[in-house]
Amino acid sequence: MEISYMRKKHNFVPKLQDRQFMIRCYLIVLCIISGLLTGCDMIDYHPYDVRIKGERNINAHNIEAIETMCQDKDTLRFVAMSDSQRWYDETEDFVEALNRRNDIDFVIHGGDLSDFGVTDEFLWQRDIMNGLKVPYVALIGNHDCLGTGREAFRAIFGETDFSFIANRIKFVCLNTNALEYDYSDPIPDFDFMGNEISARKDEYDRTVVCMHARPYSDVFNNNVAKVFQTYVKSFPGLLFCTVAHEHHVAEMDLFNDGVMYYMTGCMKYRNYTLYTITADGYEREVVYF
């Protein structure tokens, strides 16, 4: 069954200079009038308001499309990109570049859609990414956790830990931004990871684990790094891990155990990583646009 997948791109997304100016104005005005308007019924929405306009629960909708479209494929090709905060024009160029291709199944955004956790930042990124001709999912990054960013992310994209299966490959997408939660929440969530190992076990043979911040980075809970790796290695047919956060391309065998962590660069440097997975293994290519 062949499915045609195309999203309608929203008509208006402010240019970079306008976005930065708007965010600064929001924050300045909020500081000035917050005391004056306390208790007033006429107060307008502020930058950290999470009443969302437009499409919500994007990951769930797109996961359904990915799982349907990727059934019974001999070869799976997906793109990892990340850290698009403040680089809106570059992200628009990424969407245009990817739309010129016809060999991509889906896109994984590795997190940091926003810079300050401001709701409009998520909405602008959503509207740009919705221009893709293929479905995409988004992970939460450390910048996305600022202010009310966590609530905005959940409303627009969905849960911060999630998974999906494409062509018998399970993609386990994790929130690893422990620093932004003051280490008070279970991040990474080992209960979630443990449950995912057995969930839908008859539907997948191989695994890709995706996260924003890698073990031994500045926002990861490095007290549990080795425990985390034990869980990662427990997934059937583990192929590799994708990471972001540090804004440059790299490949690392962090624990000297053969498990590769591949880092994706940020949109500022106009590149993404293309993964091609076949029955015999996988290939990785960094593509510049």
N, C-alpha and C positions, 0 to 999 in steps of 0.2 A: 504494500500500500504506500503510495507516494503522497506526502502531505506538503502543501505549500504554506510556508510560514512567513508572514510579513507584518510588521507593526507599523502603525501610522505614527509618523513623527509629529510632535507638537509644533505649532507654527512659530512660537516665540520663545527663544532662549537668549537672555541678555548676554552681550559680549563681556569679555573678561574684565575690562576696566569698569563697566557698569556694575557687574556683580560685586567686585571688591568695594566699590563706592557704596553700594546699597548695604552691604554687610556692616561696614564701618558706621554708616548712618543709623542703622538699626540699633547697634550696640550703644552708640552715643546717646541717641534719643531715649532709649530704654533707661539708661542711667539717670538722665535728667528728669524724666517724667514719672518714674516708677513710684516715687514718694507722693507726688502730687495727685496721681490718679488712683491711689489705693481706695478700694471700696466704690469706685465710680462705675456705673453700669455702662458708660460710654467708652471704656478703654478698648483700643484696637488690638488686634493680634500683635504679639511681639515675636522676635526672631526665634525664640525657643518654644513657641506654641506648637503643639503637635496635632492640631486639627488639620488633617491631610486632605488636600484637594486632588482629585484625579485617581489614577490607578493605585491600588494597594495590593499587598500579598503577591508581589511580582514573582518571587522565587517559586512559590507553589504553582502558579499558573505555568511558568516556563519549565519547571521540572516535568509536569505532565506532558508538555510538548516534546521535551528532550527524550523522555522514556518511550514515547510513541514513535518518534521519528527514527530512533536509533536501534529499533528492534531488528535483529537478523542482519546487521551490517558486517561485512567482512573486515572493513577498516574503519576505525573511529578517529576523527580529527577534531581536536578542540584547541581553543586559544586561551592562554592565561595572560591577563593584563592586570594592572593594579595601580594604586596610588594616583588617582586622577584629581585629587583635591587641588583646587586653584588652577589646574591646567585644563580649562574647559575647551578652549579652541583646539588644543592638541587632541583632546578626546573626541571632538567632532571630526577631526581629520582621521583618527583611528577608525571611527564608524564608517566613514566614507571609503577608507582603504579596504576594510574588511568586506564591505558590501560589493566591492569589485571582484571579489573572489567567489567561486562557486563550489569550494571543496571543504568548507568548515561546517561542522555539525552544531557546535554551541560554543559559548564564551563563558569563562569563569573570571569574574572581577574579584581580585584578591583583597579588597578592602581599602579603607581611606577614601571614600567618596567625598567626604566633607573635610574641611580644615578646622572648623570650630564647633561642629555638631549643630550648626544652624539648620533649621528645617528647610529653608529655601535651597540650601546647598544640595541636600538630598534630592529635592524636586528637580532642580536643574540637571543634576546628573542622571536622574531617572529619565527625564525627557530626552536627553542626548542619547543614552543607551537604548532607549526604546526605538531609535531609528535603525537599529540593527535588523538585518533580514533573517538572522538566526536567533534563537532564544539564548538568554543569558541568565546567570545567577550571580548574586553578589554576597561576599563575605563581609563581616564587620571588621573594621580596622580600629586601631587605637584612637585616631582622631575622631572617628565616628561615635566614640563613647563619651565625648565631652558634652557638657551641658545636658540637654535632654535628647542628645543624639541617639542614645540607646532606644528610647521610646519611638523616636521618628523612624529609626531603621526598622524596628519591628513592625511598625504600622505600614511602611512602604514596601519592605522587602520580605519580612517574616522573621522566623526564629533565628537566633544567632548560631545555633548548632543544627545542622540538617544534613541529609544525605539523599542521593538518588542513584539509580542504576541505569547505565547506558550500555547496551550490548554486552550484558553479563559482567560489566565492570562497575563496582560500587565506588562512588565518589563521596568521601566522608569529609564534610566541610565544618571546620571547628573555629570556635571563638578562643583565641589564645592570648587575649589582651589583659592579663591578670593585673598589671600595674594600674590600669584605669579603673579597676574595681577594688583597689586598695587591698587586694588579696583576701577580701572578705567573702567572696563568692567562689564556688568550686570551678575555677578556670585554670587549666582545661577541665572539662567535666568528664571525669572517669566513668561515672555511671552511664552517661550517654555513650561514650566510646565502647564500654563493655557490652551494652545492649545492642549496639550496631554490629558488633562482630557476629552475633547470632541472628539478628533481624533479617528476614528475607534470605536466609542462608541458601535456600535452594535456587535462588535467582541470580547468584553471582559467583564467579570463580576467582576474580582478581580485584585489586583495590588500588585506588589513588587517594591519598590523604592530602587535604588542602587546608591551609591556615594563613593568617596574615603574618604573625610574628613567629619566628622559629625558636626552638629551644636555644638557650644561651644568648638570646638577644635581650635588649634592655627592658622590654615590657613583659617578657615571659616569666612565669613563676619557676625560676631555675632550681628551687629546692626540690621540685618534683620532675625535673627534666628526664632523669633515667627511668622513672616510673612511666612517664609519658611514652618514652621510646619502647618500653615493654608492651604497652597497649598497641602502639602503632604496628609493631612487628607481629602482633597476634592476628591481624587481619589476613584472611586467605589471599594468597597470590599477590602480596604487596609489590607494586611496581615501582613507585616513587612518591615523594611528597612535593607539593608546590608551596612556595612561601613568597612573601613580598616584604613590605615595610621599610626596607633599607635603601630603596630607590636605585639599585644597580643590579646588573645581571651577574649571577654567580652560581656555582654548583659546589656542593659540600657533602662530604660523608662525615656528618657531625660526630657520630659515635664510633667511627671506624668499624662499622659492622656491615658495610655494603649497602645500607639504605641511603639513597641519594636524596638530598634536599635541593631543589632547583629554584633559584630566586629570580623573580621577574622584576624588570626595571619599572620606573614610574613613567607616566605619560609625558613628563617634561622632555624625556630623551627619545620620544617617538619610537618606541619598540614594543613588541609583544612576543610571546613564546608560543610556537606552534608545536603541538604534540600529535604524533601519528602513532596509533596503537594498532597492531595487527596480532594475529594468532602467534607469531614468532617473537614478539617483543614490542619495543617502541623506539621511536626516533624523536629527537628534540631539535628545534631550529629557532634561533632568535631572528626575528624579522624586523627590519627598520622601514618606516614609512615616511 
